[in-house]
Amino acid sequence: MSNDASKTGTIEKIIELSLPSKLGYERVAMDAASSLATRMGFRNDRVDDLKTAVSEAVTNAIEHGNQHDEAMKVVVLLTARESELIISVEDEGTKSLDHSYVPEAPDIAKKFSEADKGGWGIWLIHTLMDEVEVTTAPGGGNQVRMVIHLKR
Amino acid sequence: MTTARKMDLSFPSELGYEVIAREAVGAFARCIGFEKDRVKDLQTALSEACINAIEHGNMLKPGLRVHLTC
């Protein structure tokens, strides 16, 4: 049997959230994602992984994609399926992410000596989630699509 | 001039989703600076409004969505 909702005719269960591009508001997406994941039956440690990944993706969108312009939106889509949760984070793409960027584990010692201690986000997301894809959204912004599998 | 901070949320008309709305709006209210007990009040009122919308307005049809803006 196909899981594809368009083929089976079942309705996808999607939560859509739109947030202002201001640091701190990533908490709204984290709490919504964590509440949904708990309801779906994810274990606590996986919920924590998810919260961290969502936080990184939304923070990236606010800081890089939307350049802290509060009037710009970060759109988060949470799709709950039988055995997975798909999270998409989309910005308005003032500054585009390098989609071909292959993340490597950061050099911790080197990072400490640098003024900019950021830049771990995409690497962290890849480490924590089961599937990650960085693309250009239909609207032209950056879109990070993450999938976390529910193992029973 | 500061822009008004606004959030939009929509979800399917299925009981249980009001809990997610509750968490999201609670986090939003905390970001704005509301006190804990006021956040609780807001969450209780919001849950009721969402359940009403799911059960009565949308008659539990999952294809219909509940929209909220704050």
Backbone of each chain as ProteinMPNN parsed JSONL, in Angstrom:
{"seq_chain_A": "MSNDASKTGTIEKIIELSLPSKLGYERVAMDAASSLATRMGFRNDRVDDLKTAVSEAVTNAIEHGNQHDEAMKVVVLLTARESELIISVEDEGTKSLDHSYVPEAPDIAKKFSEADKGGWGIWLIHTLMDEVEVTTAPGGGNQVRMVIHLKR", "coords_chain_A": {"N_chain_A": [[0.83, -1.219, 0.0], [0.435, 2.179, -0.8], [1.884, 5.041, 0.761], [1.409, 7.465, -0.023], [-0.488, 10.262, 0.207], [-1.911, 11.543, -1.8], [-2.471, 9.558, -3.535], [-3.904, 7.663, -2.1], [-5.997, 9.11, -1.249], [-6.438, 9.997, 1.297], [-6.518, 12.556, 3.792], [-3.856, 14.759, 4.286], [-2.344, 15.412, 7.394], [-1.714, 18.418, 8.352], [0.002, 20.989, 10.019], [0.154, 24.424, 9.963], [2.316, 27.085, 10.426], [3.116, 30.438, 10.915], [5.647, 32.757, 11.434], [7.095, 35.76, 12.943], [10.222, 37.266, 11.875], [12.096, 37.251, 14.204], [14.52, 36.763, 16.629], [13.993, 34.372, 19.155], [11.388, 33.806, 18.732], [11.531, 31.345, 17.622], [10.976, 29.571, 19.552], [8.252, 29.173, 19.551], [7.785, 27.534, 17.339], [9.311, 25.352, 18.155], [7.919, 24.474, 20.452], [5.42, 23.836, 19.352], [6.119, 21.78, 17.548], [7.207, 19.925, 19.316], [5.032, 19.3, 20.912], [3.324, 18.099, 19.034], [4.899, 15.908, 18.206], [5.13, 14.446, 20.572], [2.499, 13.724, 20.944], [2.26, 12.062, 18.747], [3.712, 9.919, 19.562], [6.494, 9.822, 19.785], [9.629, 9.105, 21.365], [11.024, 10.658, 24.328], [13.758, 11.473, 23.991], [13.987, 11.648, 21.252], [12.178, 13.629, 20.742], [13.515, 15.734, 21.885], [15.733, 15.883, 20.147], [14.386, 16.665, 17.869], [13.379, 19.179, 18.648], [15.741, 20.643, 18.922], [16.696, 20.567, 16.274], [14.622, 21.906, 14.911], [14.767, 24.383, 16.145], [17.324, 25.231, 15.263], [16.905, 25.334, 12.468], [14.874, 27.263, 12.217], [16.077, 29.469, 13.424], [18.225, 29.86, 11.648], [16.717, 30.604, 9.397], [15.613, 33.029, 10.271], [17.923, 34.576, 10.845], [19.723, 34.335, 8.605], [18.313, 33.792, 6.072], [16.113, 35.64, 6.208], [17.364, 37.832, 7.234], [16.942, 39.096, 9.764], [14.739, 40.744, 9.386], [11.892, 41.77, 10.686], [9.369, 41.937, 9.569], [9.324, 40.029, 7.682], [8.368, 36.661, 6.987], [8.642, 33.482, 8.624], [7.852, 30.345, 7.62], [6.516, 27.454, 8.914], [5.886, 24.11, 8.346], [4.237, 21.334, 9.582], [3.941, 18.022, 9.078], [2.08, 15.327, 9.903], [2.467, 11.964, 9.64], [1.612, 8.449, 9.487], [3.975, 7.001, 10.219], [6.004, 8.836, 10.37], [7.292, 12.185, 10.858], [7.185, 15.143, 9.149], [8.979, 18.066, 8.693], [8.93, 21.283, 7.53], [10.773, 24.169, 6.919], [10.607, 27.426, 5.959], [11.947, 30.355, 4.476], [11.985, 33.864, 3.423], [14.024, 34.288, 1.789], [16.149, 36.38, 1.428], [18.817, 36.11, 1.526], [20.467, 33.558, 0.063], [20.9, 30.119, 0.89], [23.673, 27.885, 0.592], [22.969, 25.28, -1.307], [24.35, 23.034, -2.044], [26.067, 22.564, -0.107], [27.951, 20.467, 1.847], [27.738, 19.299, 4.974], [30.263, 19.21, 7.465], [31.634, 17.806, 10.461], [32.084, 20.275, 12.891], [35.218, 21.854, 13.729], [35.952, 21.883, 16.9], [37.909, 23.023, 18.652], [39.041, 24.942, 16.979], [36.839, 26.527, 16.431], [36.37, 27.735, 18.907], [38.381, 29.58, 19.047], [37.679, 31.38, 17.204], [35.935, 34.418, 16.276], [33.338, 34.267, 15.294], [31.153, 32.023, 16.366], [29.169, 30.586, 15.337], [27.395, 28.727, 12.722], [27.008, 26.024, 12.887], [24.604, 24.971, 12.504], [23.358, 23.613, 10.153], [24.875, 21.329, 10.042], [24.298, 20.194, 12.557], [21.53, 19.724, 12.27], [21.568, 17.765, 10.256], [22.787, 15.754, 11.703], [20.918, 15.159, 13.677], [18.404, 14.586, 12.485], [16.498, 12.207, 10.453], [16.226, 12.433, 7.688], [17.292, 14.994, 5.523], [16.87, 17.892, 3.573], [17.881, 20.588, 1.658], [16.492, 23.134, -0.089], [15.285, 25.348, -2.744], [12.466, 27.201, -2.062], [9.109, 27.245, -3.512], [8.339, 29.921, -3.478], [10.73, 31.232, -3.704], [12.42, 31.502, -1.545], [14.595, 30.026, 0.993], [14.329, 26.566, 1.756], [14.132, 24.228, 4.246], [13.825, 20.879, 4.578], [12.914, 18.427, 6.762], [12.943, 15.113, 8.038], [11.703, 12.931, 10.47], [11.747, 9.689, 11.67], [9.3, 7.515, 13.007], [9.852, 5.085, 15.245], [8.545, 2.154, 16.368]], "CA_chain_A": [[0.0, 0.0, 0.0], [1.186, 3.431, -0.871], [1.675, 6.007, 1.843], [1.204, 8.763, -0.652], [-1.85, 10.693, 0.485], [-2.615, 11.926, -3.022], [-2.919, 8.335, -4.209], [-4.892, 6.955, -1.301], [-7.135, 9.991, -1.044], [-6.558, 10.449, 2.679], [-6.119, 13.951, 3.964], [-2.613, 14.95, 5.04], [-2.542, 16.195, 8.614], [-0.679, 19.459, 8.307], [-0.113, 22.186, 10.852], [0.906, 25.499, 9.323], [2.646, 28.123, 11.399], [3.883, 31.521, 10.313], [6.244, 33.506, 12.541], [7.906, 36.926, 12.582], [11.656, 36.971, 11.87], [12.764, 37.833, 15.36], [15.072, 35.706, 17.465], [13.185, 34.112, 20.336], [10.13, 33.233, 18.261], [11.739, 29.934, 17.257], [10.373, 28.794, 20.651], [6.872, 28.833, 19.176], [7.885, 26.363, 16.458], [9.827, 24.235, 18.957], [6.855, 23.966, 21.329], [4.385, 23.213, 18.513], [6.676, 20.519, 17.026], [7.384, 18.989, 20.413], [3.698, 18.869, 21.317], [2.833, 17.173, 18.012], [5.713, 14.686, 18.222], [4.766, 13.705, 21.779], [1.185, 13.175, 20.641], [2.431, 10.976, 17.771], [4.317, 8.777, 20.242], [7.956, 9.835, 19.769], [10.276, 9.048, 22.676], [11.502, 11.964, 24.799], [15.055, 11.881, 23.439], [13.762, 12.027, 19.851], [11.489, 14.927, 20.796], [14.584, 16.712, 22.134], [16.468, 16.032, 18.876], [13.516, 17.431, 16.97], [13.333, 20.573, 19.119], [17.019, 21.279, 18.585], [16.755, 20.732, 14.812], [13.654, 22.952, 14.546], [15.345, 25.633, 16.627], [18.418, 25.603, 14.354], [16.371, 25.668, 11.144], [14.124, 28.526, 12.298], [17.074, 30.504, 13.709], [18.872, 30.097, 10.348], [15.776, 31.335, 8.525], [15.496, 34.39, 10.806], [19.193, 35.295, 10.759], [20.331, 34.37, 7.277], [17.332, 33.952, 4.991], [15.323, 36.877, 6.321], [18.235, 38.918, 7.704], [16.339, 39.749, 10.94], [13.673, 41.683, 9.027], [10.73, 41.251, 11.434], [8.169, 41.902, 8.731], [9.379, 38.823, 6.85], [7.798, 35.5, 7.673], [9.205, 32.136, 8.562], [6.704, 29.438, 7.578], [6.856, 26.102, 9.359], [4.829, 23.135, 8.089], [4.437, 20.07, 10.287], [3.053, 17.02, 8.483], [2.092, 14.111, 10.714], [2.071, 10.742, 8.941], [1.55, 7.256, 10.321], [5.257, 6.561, 10.778], [7.03, 9.881, 10.298], [6.905, 13.584, 10.969], [7.945, 15.942, 8.19], [8.996, 19.463, 9.101], [9.514, 22.136, 6.509], [10.986, 25.532, 7.401], [10.803, 28.221, 4.755], [12.097, 31.798, 4.691], [11.671, 34.645, 2.232], [15.182, 34.212, 0.923], [16.963, 37.543, 1.084], [20.152, 35.566, 1.327], [20.23, 32.147, -0.197], [21.828, 29.149, 1.474], [24.349, 27.049, -0.391], [22.269, 23.991, -1.262], [25.252, 21.913, -2.304], [26.953, 22.501, 1.054], [27.966, 19.186, 2.559], [28.239, 19.654, 6.292], [31.255, 18.373, 8.144], [31.653, 18.092, 11.893], [32.925, 21.445, 13.12], [36.437, 21.714, 14.523], [35.554, 22.582, 18.121], [39.025, 23.844, 19.138], [39.187, 26.062, 16.045], [35.65, 27.369, 16.629], [36.495, 28.522, 20.129], [39.33, 30.667, 18.84], [37.119, 32.316, 16.225], [34.937, 35.366, 16.782], [32.026, 33.74, 14.923], [31.034, 30.656, 16.859], [27.993, 29.988, 14.702], [27.671, 27.918, 11.548], [26.872, 24.598, 13.181], [23.197, 24.627, 12.345], [23.035, 22.599, 9.151], [25.548, 20.087, 10.48], [23.504, 19.656, 13.67], [20.262, 19.216, 11.73], [21.884, 16.496, 9.587], [23.122, 14.763, 12.727], [19.77, 14.832, 14.522], [17.214, 14.139, 11.764], [16.703, 11.027, 9.621], [16.384, 12.888, 6.303], [17.367, 16.462, 5.442], [16.997, 18.387, 2.216], [17.84, 22.049, 1.595], [16.139, 23.491, -1.472], [14.669, 26.659, -2.903], [11.013, 27.076, -1.961], [8.421, 27.795, -4.685], [8.319, 31.377, -3.369], [12.065, 31.768, -3.933], [13.227, 31.478, -0.319], [15.241, 28.756, 1.339], [13.438, 25.62, 2.415], [14.797, 23.076, 4.85], [12.826, 19.833, 4.806], [13.509, 17.423, 7.647], [12.037, 14.007, 8.362], [12.089, 12.102, 11.623], [10.96, 8.455, 11.585], [8.743, 7.001, 14.263], [10.116, 3.644, 15.373], [7.749, 1.653, 17.495]], "C_chain_A": [[0.857, 1.257, 0.0], [0.855, 4.333, 0.312], [1.307, 7.365, 1.288], [-0.256, 9.175, -0.536], [-2.614, 11.031, -0.787], [-3.139, 10.691, -3.749], [-4.033, 7.638, -3.411], [-6.131, 7.812, -1.027], [-7.334, 10.418, 0.392], [-6.038, 11.888, 2.782], [-4.843, 14.024, 4.789], [-2.915, 15.796, 6.269], [-1.415, 17.206, 8.74], [-1.012, 20.6, 9.256], [0.729, 23.244, 10.17], [1.084, 26.637, 10.317], [3.474, 29.186, 10.694], [4.346, 32.468, 11.409], [6.998, 34.741, 12.066], [9.398, 36.587, 12.662], [12.36, 37.71, 13.002], [13.261, 36.693, 16.237], [14.269, 35.594, 18.757], [11.898, 33.408, 19.908], [10.285, 31.808, 17.737], [11.145, 29.023, 18.333], [8.965, 28.342, 20.298], [6.877, 27.574, 18.307], [8.363, 25.137, 17.234], [8.714, 23.617, 19.796], [5.743, 23.297, 20.531], [4.879, 21.847, 18.029], [6.784, 19.481, 18.141], [6.043, 18.438, 20.887], [3.13, 17.84, 20.324], [3.59, 15.84, 18.078], [5.37, 13.814, 19.431], [3.432, 12.997, 21.556], [1.28, 11.991, 19.673], [3.097, 9.752, 18.388], [5.825, 8.718, 20.177], [8.496, 9.779, 21.199], [10.837, 10.418, 23.027], [12.816, 12.408, 24.162], [14.923, 12.299, 21.971], [13.044, 13.375, 19.783], [12.532, 16.029, 21.035], [15.415, 16.962, 20.878], [15.687, 16.94, 17.934], [13.494, 18.91, 17.354], [14.607, 21.311, 18.746], [17.092, 21.56, 17.084], [15.823, 21.86, 14.354], [14.203, 24.322, 14.946], [16.443, 26.131, 15.679], [17.884, 26.068, 13.006], [15.658, 27.019, 11.168], [15.09, 29.691, 12.561], [17.843, 30.876, 12.433], [18.015, 30.962, 9.454], [15.674, 32.797, 8.963], [16.777, 35.181, 10.511], [19.707, 35.444, 9.335], [19.311, 34.669, 6.189], [16.638, 35.301, 5.04], [16.1, 38.044, 6.936], [17.621, 39.755, 8.836], [15.266, 40.779, 10.599], [12.355, 41.137, 9.603], [9.462, 41.135, 10.603], [8.154, 40.667, 7.831], [8.966, 37.611, 7.675], [8.688, 34.274, 7.565], [8.001, 31.204, 8.621], [7.162, 28.018, 7.914], [5.657, 25.198, 9.079], [5.183, 21.839, 8.799], [3.439, 19.077, 9.711], [3.188, 15.719, 9.264], [1.601, 12.944, 9.88], [2.112, 9.59, 9.929], [2.897, 6.952, 11.006], [6.365, 7.608, 10.663], [6.415, 11.259, 10.477], [7.811, 14.371, 10.032], [7.843, 17.399, 8.615], [9.642, 20.265, 7.986], [9.607, 23.552, 7.06], [11.386, 26.384, 6.203], [10.964, 29.698, 5.109], [11.787, 32.531, 3.399], [12.908, 34.926, 1.383], [15.881, 35.471, 0.487], [18.366, 37.068, 0.738], [20.007, 34.064, 1.182], [21.313, 31.256, 0.41], [22.475, 28.373, 0.342], [23.768, 25.636, -0.3], [23.189, 22.794, -1.441], [26.194, 21.69, -1.106], [26.832, 21.154, 1.773], [28.557, 19.432, 3.945], [29.255, 18.656, 6.83], [31.204, 18.732, 9.617], [32.558, 19.295, 12.134], [34.142, 21.119, 13.983], [36.23, 22.55, 15.789], [36.656, 23.521, 18.624], [39.168, 25.108, 18.284], [38.048, 27.062, 16.254], [35.796, 28.284, 17.848], [37.407, 29.732, 19.943], [38.788, 31.709, 17.856], [36.083, 33.235, 16.865], [33.527, 34.828, 16.5], [31.941, 32.279, 15.343], [29.811, 29.948, 16.283], [28.393, 29.052, 13.559], [27.59, 26.421, 11.776], [25.499, 24.073, 12.795], [22.906, 23.475, 11.408], [23.669, 21.254, 9.524], [24.741, 19.402, 11.592], [22.213, 19.011, 13.167], [20.488, 17.864, 11.05], [22.159, 15.39, 10.605], [21.877, 14.264, 13.459], [18.581, 14.216, 13.776], [17.533, 12.946, 10.864], [16.89, 11.377, 8.148], [16.411, 14.404, 6.331], [17.577, 16.863, 3.992], [16.914, 19.912, 2.257], [17.603, 22.438, 0.143], [15.655, 24.938, -1.528], [13.157, 26.448, -2.904], [10.357, 27.653, -3.211], [8.407, 29.33, -4.676], [9.689, 32.027, -3.537], [12.969, 31.762, -2.714], [13.934, 30.152, -0.128], [14.221, 27.855, 2.027], [14.264, 24.457, 2.958], [13.704, 22.066, 5.169], [13.499, 18.728, 5.605], [12.466, 16.343, 7.929], [12.592, 13.247, 9.558], [11.152, 10.89, 11.629], [10.506, 8.008, 12.966], [8.965, 5.502, 14.317], [9.368, 3.155, 16.602], [8.361, 0.386, 18.079]], "O_chain_A": [[1.858, 1.362, 0.709], [-0.277, 4.383, 0.793], [0.945, 8.286, 2.02], [-1.145, 8.534, -1.098], [-3.827, 10.833, -0.853], [-4.124, 10.763, -4.484], [-4.978, 7.097, -3.985], [-7.177, 7.302, -0.625], [-8.294, 11.127, 0.695], [-5.237, 12.349, 1.969], [-4.753, 13.426, 5.861], [-3.652, 16.779, 6.192], [-0.311, 16.884, 9.179], [-2.135, 21.103, 9.295], [1.887, 22.998, 9.832], [0.133, 27.086, 10.958], [4.417, 28.874, 9.968], [3.542, 32.929, 12.219], [7.484, 34.782, 10.935], [9.792, 35.714, 13.436], [13.112, 38.659, 12.781], [12.511, 35.769, 16.55], [13.913, 36.601, 19.37], [11.383, 32.539, 20.612], [9.295, 31.139, 17.442], [10.847, 27.857, 18.073], [8.534, 27.26, 20.696], [6.075, 26.663, 18.514], [7.888, 24.024, 17.007], [8.573, 22.396, 19.852], [5.179, 22.298, 20.977], [4.14, 20.864, 18.092], [6.489, 18.304, 17.934], [5.929, 17.258, 21.22], [2.533, 16.841, 20.727], [2.981, 14.773, 18.012], [5.324, 12.588, 19.324], [3.256, 11.836, 21.925], [0.498, 11.044, 19.754], [3.056, 8.666, 17.81], [6.406, 7.676, 20.48], [7.899, 10.333, 22.122], [11.094, 11.239, 22.146], [12.977, 13.582, 23.829], [15.642, 13.18, 21.5], [13.28, 14.165, 18.869], [12.443, 17.115, 20.462], [15.764, 18.103, 20.574], [16.234, 17.842, 17.299], [13.58, 19.785, 16.492], [14.564, 22.461, 18.309], [17.495, 22.646, 16.667], [16.197, 22.673, 13.509], [14.116, 25.288, 14.189], [16.484, 27.313, 15.336], [18.345, 27.071, 12.46], [15.817, 27.825, 10.251], [14.936, 30.769, 11.988], [18.084, 32.054, 12.167], [18.489, 31.914, 8.835], [15.651, 33.698, 8.124], [16.728, 36.299, 9.999], [20.079, 36.537, 8.909], [19.423, 35.665, 5.473], [16.581, 36.019, 4.041], [15.543, 39.124, 7.135], [17.766, 40.978, 8.858], [14.919, 41.605, 11.444], [11.784, 40.179, 9.083], [8.586, 40.325, 10.904], [7.114, 40.299, 7.285], [9.184, 37.548, 8.885], [9.381, 34.058, 6.571], [7.216, 31.264, 9.567], [8.065, 27.467, 7.285], [4.544, 25.482, 9.521], [6.283, 21.31, 8.642], [2.229, 19.264, 9.839], [4.249, 15.094, 9.29], [0.446, 12.928, 9.454], [2.583, 9.734, 11.057], [2.949, 6.683, 12.206], [7.541, 7.287, 10.842], [5.218, 11.473, 10.283], [9.036, 14.282, 10.107], [6.749, 17.905, 8.866], [10.755, 19.968, 7.552], [8.636, 24.077, 7.605], [12.372, 26.102, 5.523], [10.221, 30.233, 5.932], [11.381, 31.925, 2.407], [12.864, 35.679, 0.41], [16.184, 35.633, -0.695], [19.003, 37.551, -0.199], [19.489, 33.386, 2.07], [22.491, 31.612, 0.431], [21.896, 28.223, -0.734], [24.036, 24.897, 0.647], [22.856, 21.678, -1.043], [27.001, 20.761, -1.096], [25.76, 20.767, 2.238], [29.742, 19.738, 4.072], [29.123, 17.443, 6.672], [30.783, 19.83, 9.982], [33.682, 19.332, 11.633], [34.103, 20.238, 14.841], [36.323, 23.777, 15.752], [36.385, 24.667, 18.98], [39.388, 26.201, 18.806], [38.259, 28.275, 16.254], [35.4, 29.449, 17.82], [37.233, 30.766, 20.589], [39.365, 32.785, 17.697], [35.443, 32.884, 17.856], [32.637, 34.917, 17.347], [32.58, 31.411, 14.749], [29.468, 28.842, 16.7], [29.547, 28.642, 13.439], [28.053, 25.637, 10.947], [25.271, 22.863, 12.767], [22.29, 22.483, 11.797], [23.072, 20.193, 9.342], [24.532, 18.189, 11.567], [21.85, 17.909, 13.577], [19.708, 16.93, 11.238], [21.802, 14.232, 10.387], [21.79, 13.09, 13.818], [17.834, 13.421, 14.348], [18.697, 12.699, 10.547], [17.628, 10.696, 7.437], [15.65, 15.032, 7.068], [18.365, 16.249, 3.273], [15.976, 20.466, 2.831], [18.399, 22.119, -0.74], [15.617, 25.646, -0.522], [12.635, 25.622, -3.653], [10.97, 28.463, -3.906], [8.456, 29.963, -5.731], [9.794, 33.254, -3.514], [14.171, 31.994, -2.839], [13.875, 29.269, -0.985], [13.365, 28.321, 2.779], [14.995, 23.795, 2.221], [12.778, 22.352, 5.928], [14.513, 18.166, 5.19], [11.272, 16.621, 8.042], [13.787, 12.963, 9.641], [9.93, 11.036, 11.599], [11.238, 8.115, 13.951], [8.366, 4.741, 13.557], [9.535, 3.666, 17.71], [7.825, -0.175, 19.034]]}, "seq_chain_B": "MTTARKMDLSFPSELGYEVIAREAVGAFARCIGFEKDRVKDLQTALSEACINAIEHGNMLKPGLRVHLTC", "coords_chain_B": {"N_chain_B": [[9.958, 52.998, 13.874], [8.124, 50.238, 15.013], [7.371, 46.984, 13.815], [4.27, 45.245, 14.02], [4.214, 42.265, 15.803], [3.281, 39.212, 14.594], [1.548, 36.138, 14.514], [0.5, 33.268, 12.648], [-1.562, 30.407, 12.636], [-2.611, 27.252, 11.552], [-4.664, 24.323, 11.546], [-5.825, 20.846, 11.25], [-9.307, 19.871, 11.661], [-9.472, 18.144, 14.128], [-9.915, 16.576, 17.19], [-7.582, 17.153, 19.762], [-5.637, 18.471, 18.412], [-5.9, 20.974, 19.446], [-4.268, 21.056, 21.587], [-1.735, 21.392, 20.576], [-1.99, 23.918, 19.461], [-2.371, 25.35, 21.788], [0.164, 25.077, 23.036], [1.789, 26.387, 21.158], [0.698, 29.011, 21.068], [0.983, 29.695, 23.728], [3.8, 29.79, 23.923], [4.248, 31.912, 22.205], [2.974, 34.026, 23.566], [4.606, 34.127, 25.826], [6.982, 34.951, 24.627], [6.3, 37.551, 23.958], [6.081, 38.612, 26.44], [4.228, 38.111, 28.453], [2.972, 37.339, 31.75], [3.265, 34.278, 33.671], [0.749, 33.315, 34.833], [-1.123, 34.663, 33.349], [-0.598, 33.674, 30.847], [-1.465, 31.079, 31.194], [-4.238, 31.548, 31.58], [-4.864, 32.551, 29.06], [-4.271, 30.29, 27.521], [-6.198, 28.461, 28.407], [-8.588, 29.696, 27.63], [-8.133, 29.765, 24.887], [-7.983, 27.019, 24.224], [-10.633, 26.243, 24.654], [-11.921, 27.786, 22.691], [-10.779, 26.689, 20.387], [-11.637, 23.996, 20.532], [-14.378, 24.35, 20.303], [-14.454, 25.362, 17.676], [-13.484, 23.16, 16.248], [-15.342, 21.102, 16.903], [-18.005, 22.186, 16.704], [-18.174, 24.375, 14.771], [-16.675, 23.29, 12.559], [-17.599, 20.723, 12.542], [-16.089, 18.398, 13.148], [-14.826, 17.623, 10.801], [-12.018, 16.521, 9.285], [-10.874, 17.567, 6.997], [-11.515, 20.207, 6.961], [-10.215, 23.304, 8.131], [-8.891, 24.862, 11.105], [-8.235, 28.18, 11.784], [-5.973, 30.368, 13.3], [-4.979, 33.559, 14.524], [-2.59, 35.67, 15.972]], "CA_chain_B": [[8.647, 52.352, 13.98], [8.236, 48.779, 15.13], [6.312, 46.227, 13.147], [3.509, 44.405, 14.933], [4.601, 40.855, 15.676], [2.052, 38.484, 14.333], [1.728, 34.75, 14.099], [-0.678, 32.576, 12.124], [-1.48, 28.963, 12.822], [-3.818, 26.533, 11.133], [-4.56, 22.879, 11.801], [-7.028, 20.101, 10.857], [-10.361, 19.823, 12.681], [-9.46, 16.869, 14.827], [-9.67, 16.827, 18.606], [-6.206, 16.854, 20.131], [-4.806, 19.516, 17.819], [-5.979, 22.193, 20.274], [-3.132, 21.009, 22.516], [-0.599, 21.964, 19.85], [-2.283, 25.359, 19.385], [-2.138, 25.805, 23.157], [1.612, 25.188, 23.262], [2.346, 27.407, 20.255], [0.243, 30.342, 21.496], [1.623, 29.916, 25.025], [5.184, 30.211, 23.657], [4.162, 33.245, 21.592], [2.645, 34.982, 24.634], [5.809, 34.272, 26.666], [7.937, 35.763, 23.852], [5.855, 38.943, 24.039], [6.372, 39.052, 27.798], [3.13, 37.884, 29.403], [3.256, 36.601, 32.978], [2.864, 32.872, 33.654], [-0.67, 33.046, 35.098], [-1.897, 35.203, 32.226], [-0.405, 32.724, 29.75], [-2.374, 29.968, 31.521], [-5.597, 32.024, 31.277], [-4.968, 32.621, 27.6], [-4.287, 28.931, 26.984], [-7.488, 27.841, 28.721], [-9.589, 30.31, 26.741], [-7.824, 29.347, 23.516], [-8.377, 25.616, 24.075], [-12.098, 26.223, 24.518], [-12.275, 28.339, 21.379], [-10.362, 25.722, 19.361], [-12.518, 22.824, 20.614], [-15.632, 24.814, 19.697], [-14.285, 25.463, 16.217], [-13.325, 21.798, 15.727], [-16.562, 20.299, 17.093], [-19.252, 22.803, 16.224], [-18.005, 25.08, 13.485], [-16.212, 22.421, 11.472], [-18.269, 19.428, 12.689], [-15.09, 17.324, 13.195], [-14.38, 17.196, 9.459], [-10.583, 16.798, 9.289], [-10.503, 18.326, 5.803], [-11.718, 21.629, 7.242], [-9.126, 23.749, 9.007], [-9.093, 25.924, 12.093], [-7.193, 29.203, 11.603], [-5.881, 31.351, 14.367], [-4.015, 34.639, 14.307], [-2.378, 36.536, 17.125]], "C_chain_B": [[8.827, 50.839, 14.085], [7.066, 48.109, 14.407], [5.592, 45.397, 14.199], [3.941, 42.96, 14.715], [3.353, 40.004, 15.638], [2.4, 37.038, 14.042], [0.407, 34.18, 13.601], [-0.463, 31.091, 12.331], [-2.748, 28.351, 12.256], [-3.582, 25.039, 11.27], [-5.858, 22.179, 11.421], [-8.043, 20.043, 12.01], [-10.458, 18.45, 13.316], [-9.136, 17.164, 16.279], [-8.268, 16.36, 18.979], [-5.279, 17.938, 19.585], [-4.866, 20.827, 18.61], [-4.811, 22.236, 21.269], [-1.89, 21.651, 21.866], [-0.761, 23.484, 19.745], [-1.982, 26.023, 20.727], [-0.665, 26.043, 23.453], [2.21, 26.319, 22.429], [1.972, 28.809, 20.728], [0.833, 30.689, 22.865], [3.05, 30.422, 24.84], [5.202, 31.623, 23.078], [3.915, 34.305, 22.661], [3.85, 35.201, 25.555], [6.855, 35.129, 25.964], [7.588, 37.243, 23.964], [6.096, 39.5, 25.438], [5.24, 38.9, 28.797], [3.586, 37.064, 30.609], [2.669, 35.192, 32.881], [1.358, 32.655, 33.81], [-1.556, 33.585, 33.98], [-1.774, 34.274, 31.015], [-1.351, 31.54, 29.946], [-3.817, 30.329, 31.177], [-5.835, 31.994, 29.765], [-5.098, 31.222, 27.008], [-5.617, 28.229, 27.236], [-8.569, 28.371, 27.781], [-9.397, 29.833, 25.304], [-8.254, 27.908, 23.26], [-9.878, 25.506, 23.834], [-12.519, 26.688, 23.134], [-11.93, 27.348, 20.265], [-11.289, 24.508, 19.343], [-13.886, 23.166, 19.993], [-15.551, 24.808, 18.177], [-14.21, 24.071, 15.585], [-14.667, 21.065, 15.741], [-17.793, 20.905, 16.425], [-19.094, 23.431, 14.85], [-17.688, 24.124, 12.352], [-16.738, 20.99, 11.572], [-17.305, 18.233, 12.584], [-14.661, 16.803, 11.817], [-12.905, 17.539, 9.326], [-10.114, 17.619, 8.083], [-10.687, 19.828, 5.994], [-10.672, 22.062, 8.255], [-9.572, 24.823, 9.993], [-7.925, 26.897, 11.923], [-7.147, 30.095, 12.824], [-4.756, 32.331, 14.102], [-3.815, 35.363, 15.629], [-1.196, 37.458, 16.873]], "O_chain_B": [[9.594, 50.242, 13.33], [5.941, 48.608, 14.397], [6.206, 44.907, 15.147], [4.023, 42.491, 13.58], [2.496, 40.066, 16.52], [3.413, 36.744, 13.407], [-0.665, 34.56, 14.071], [0.651, 30.58, 12.22], [-3.841, 28.879, 12.461], [-2.46, 24.553, 11.131], [-6.891, 22.835, 11.282], [-7.677, 20.152, 13.18], [-11.401, 17.696, 13.072], [-8.201, 17.908, 16.576], [-7.829, 15.291, 18.554], [-4.272, 18.281, 20.204], [-3.994, 21.685, 18.466], [-4.417, 23.306, 21.733], [-1.115, 22.349, 22.519], [0.198, 24.236, 19.917], [-1.413, 27.113, 20.785], [-0.286, 27.059, 24.035], [3.023, 27.104, 22.916], [2.824, 29.696, 20.784], [1.147, 31.849, 23.129], [3.47, 31.364, 25.511], [6.066, 32.431, 23.42], [4.561, 35.354, 22.667], [4.091, 36.318, 26.012], [7.536, 35.933, 26.6], [8.477, 38.089, 24.054], [6.291, 40.703, 25.611], [5.28, 39.496, 29.874], [4.466, 36.211, 30.501], [1.726, 34.938, 32.131], [0.75, 31.916, 33.036], [-2.617, 33.027, 33.698], [-2.726, 34.107, 30.253], [-1.962, 31.057, 28.992], [-4.535, 29.538, 30.566], [-6.847, 31.492, 29.275], [-5.914, 30.984, 26.118], [-6.107, 27.491, 26.382], [-9.353, 27.61, 27.215], [-10.361, 29.536, 24.598], [-8.821, 27.603, 22.211], [-10.336, 24.787, 22.945], [-13.362, 26.068, 22.487], [-12.694, 27.186, 19.314], [-11.683, 24.04, 18.275], [-14.465, 22.367, 19.256], [-16.447, 24.322, 17.488], [-14.792, 23.827, 14.528], [-15.082, 20.484, 14.738], [-18.518, 20.237, 15.687], [-19.783, 23.069, 13.896], [-18.345, 24.139, 11.312], [-16.362, 20.137, 10.769], [-17.646, 17.197, 12.014], [-14.19, 15.672, 11.695], [-12.554, 18.717, 9.261], [-9.081, 18.284, 8.144], [-10.087, 20.628, 5.275], [-10.285, 21.288, 9.131], [-10.506, 25.583, 9.736], [-6.765, 26.487, 11.918], [-8.187, 30.527, 13.322], [-3.722, 31.982, 13.534], [-4.787, 35.64, 16.333], [-0.853, 38.271, 17.732]]}, "name": "protein", "num_of_chains": 2, "seq": "MSNDASKTGTIEKIIELSLPSKLGYERVAMDAASSLATRMGFRNDRVDDLKTAVSEAVTNAIEHGNQHDEAMKVVVLLTARESELIISVEDEGTKSLDHSYVPEAPDIAKKFSEADKGGWGIWLIHTLMDEVEVTTAPGGGNQVRMVIHLKRMTTARKMDLSFPSELGYEVIAREAVGAFARCIGFEKDRVKDLQTALSEACINAIEHGNMLKPGLRVHLTC"}
